[in-house]
Amino acid sequence: MKKIFNFILLLLLVATITSCSFQLRGVQEINFKSISIDGGSTSFAKALKRKFRQSGVKINTNDAERSLEIVNDSFKKEILSLSSKGRVKEYEITYKVSYRIKFQDGEWGSPINIETNRDYTFDDTNIIAKTEEESRLLKGMREQLIRTIVTQISVSK
């Protein structure tokens, strides 16, 4: 009886997930085969190259179909609120990327600026955990910006 109940519960769970059109994020469809990437911080450029490689795009500097120059990628952390004792309670992190694209045998386009923001609470009694939270937020923001760049480049003509 318990096996039947577990099986029915599993079927209901699967039906619920599939009925809401839940789908894992797969590899992005890209309409070119090679790209050249210059500039940017080491961590950002490395993550961007990894994303393109996962999509089956060759990273090279000679005869690339598209060229991407990361003009600037930076983040800043600002205080959002203070406690009554003058201690920081919340921070806002802003991650900005400026880049430009060049098609094969073309001219560089004008710079494109994108950014993302995140707020998080800060607790000075738990500094190690909050530092880890900040680094995870930055990583997630970087991944979001990279997905945006890859999508914009793949749809541009």
Phi, psi and omega per residue, in radians:
M1 nan -0.714 -3.120
K2 -1.175 -0.619 3.113
K3 -1.131 -0.703 3.130
I4 -1.141 -0.748 3.118
F5 -1.084 -0.779 3.119
N6 -1.110 -0.680 3.125
F7 -1.136 -0.763 3.119
I8 -1.124 -0.722 3.106
L9 -1.085 -0.738 3.098
L10 -1.102 -0.751 3.103
L11 -1.090 -0.716 3.099
L12 -1.115 -0.705 3.120
L13 -1.120 -0.806 3.119
V14 -1.108 -0.743 3.130
A15 -1.113 -0.678 3.130
T16 -1.141 -0.796 -3.118
I17 -1.145 -0.760 -3.117
T18 -1.286 -0.507 -3.123
S19 -1.273 -0.397 3.127
C20 -1.604 0.190 3.108
S21 1.122 0.488 3.075
F22 -1.141 2.334 -3.138
Q23 -2.580 2.345 3.093
L24 -1.162 2.542 3.124
R25 -1.270 2.121 -3.113
G26 -1.742 -2.829 3.099
V27 -1.298 2.389 -3.137
Q28 -1.295 2.482 3.076
E29 -1.371 2.196 -3.118
I30 -2.182 2.378 -3.025
N31 -1.698 0.429 3.057
F32 -2.504 2.859 -3.009
K33 -1.845 -0.386 -3.093
S34 -2.522 2.638 -3.141
I35 -2.575 2.603 3.047
S36 -1.950 2.296 -3.097
I37 -2.136 2.191 3.115
D38 -2.261 2.646 3.025
G39 1.433 -3.065 3.134
G40 1.458 2.906 3.081
S41 -1.227 2.796 -3.100
T42 -1.049 -0.805 -3.101
S43 -1.162 -0.682 -3.134
F44 -1.189 -0.811 -3.135
A45 -1.108 -0.672 3.132
K46 -1.121 -0.786 3.130
A47 -1.161 -0.649 3.124
L48 -1.157 -0.764 3.107
K49 -1.108 -0.694 3.111
R50 -1.084 -0.703 3.130
K51 -1.112 -0.749 3.115
F52 -1.168 -0.719 3.116
R53 -1.076 -0.692 3.112
Q54 -1.096 -0.486 3.135
S55 -1.561 0.046 3.083
G56 1.501 0.336 3.140
V57 -1.708 2.336 3.105
K58 -1.388 2.409 3.091
I59 -1.767 1.949 3.085
N60 -2.579 2.948 -3.107
T61 -1.857 -0.294 -3.132
N62 -1.845 2.357 3.064
D63 0.949 0.675 3.084
A64 -1.389 2.532 3.112
E65 -1.156 -0.603 3.121
R66 -2.311 2.579 3.025
S67 -2.119 2.383 -3.122
L68 -2.164 2.205 3.069
E69 -2.039 2.091 3.050
I70 -1.475 1.857 -3.108
V71 -1.258 -0.728 -3.106
N72 -2.764 2.389 2.909
D73 -2.417 2.153 -3.060
S74 -2.646 2.793 3.033
F75 -2.340 2.694 3.069
K76 -2.395 2.652 -3.120
K77 -2.107 2.183 -3.127
E78 -2.156 2.619 3.094
I79 -1.348 2.239 3.095
L80 -1.655 -0.757 -3.117
S81 -2.597 2.712 3.118
L82 -2.095 2.669 3.073
S83 -1.408 3.073 3.120
S84 -1.161 -0.334 3.094
K85 -1.579 0.041 3.113
G86 1.486 0.246 3.110
R87 -1.655 2.644 -3.120
V88 -1.219 2.288 3.094
K89 -1.887 -0.607 -3.105
E90 -2.456 2.542 3.031
Y91 -2.117 2.733 2.974
E92 -2.134 2.257 3.089
I93 -1.880 2.294 3.082
T94 -2.099 2.187 3.124
Y95 -1.992 2.099 -3.092
K96 -2.059 2.453 3.062
V97 -2.317 2.346 3.043
S98 -2.143 2.247 -3.108
Y99 -2.544 2.889 3.049
R100 -2.491 2.719 -3.021
I101 -2.076 2.520 3.009
K102 -2.289 2.230 3.075
F103 -1.464 2.830 -3.133
Q104 -0.998 2.251 -3.117
D105 1.035 0.561 3.125
G106 -2.145 -3.025 3.100
E107 -1.812 2.786 3.104
W108 -1.161 2.386 3.054
G109 -1.366 3.011 3.094
S110 -1.264 2.655 -3.111
P111 -1.071 2.462 3.087
I112 -1.916 2.245 -3.120
N113 -1.922 2.252 3.042
I114 -2.313 2.669 3.112
E115 -2.662 2.795 3.055
T116 -2.447 2.617 -3.100
N117 -2.189 2.568 3.031
R118 -2.473 2.487 3.038
D119 -1.938 2.558 3.025
Y120 -2.643 2.628 3.129
T121 -1.416 2.646 -3.117
F122 -2.149 2.433 3.114
D123 -2.295 1.932 -3.068
D124 -1.259 -0.109 3.039
T125 -1.531 -0.169 -3.116
N126 -2.297 1.007 -2.997
I127 -1.139 -0.711 -3.096
I128 -1.088 -0.796 3.137
A129 -1.145 -0.701 -3.131
K130 -1.233 -0.560 3.045
T131 -1.162 -0.722 3.084
E132 -1.130 -0.707 3.103
E133 -1.072 -0.748 3.121
E134 -1.081 -0.752 -3.134
S135 -1.168 -0.621 3.078
R136 -1.200 -0.661 3.074
L137 -1.089 -0.770 3.124
L138 -1.087 -0.723 3.123
K139 -1.109 -0.770 3.104
G140 -1.111 -0.681 3.109
M141 -1.153 -0.729 3.111
R142 -1.079 -0.766 3.121
E143 -1.110 -0.677 3.106
Q144 -1.113 -0.777 3.132
L145 -1.140 -0.669 3.123
I146 -1.134 -0.756 3.086
R147 -1.050 -0.688 3.119
T148 -1.121 -0.780 3.135
I149 -1.089 -0.825 -3.124
V150 -1.060 -0.746 3.124
T151 -1.120 -0.782 -3.121
Q152 -1.133 -0.686 3.129
I153 -1.203 -0.690 -3.077
S154 -1.243 -0.438 3.124
V155 -1.651 -0.205 3.140
S156 -1.350 2.597 -3.098
K157 -2.193 nan nan
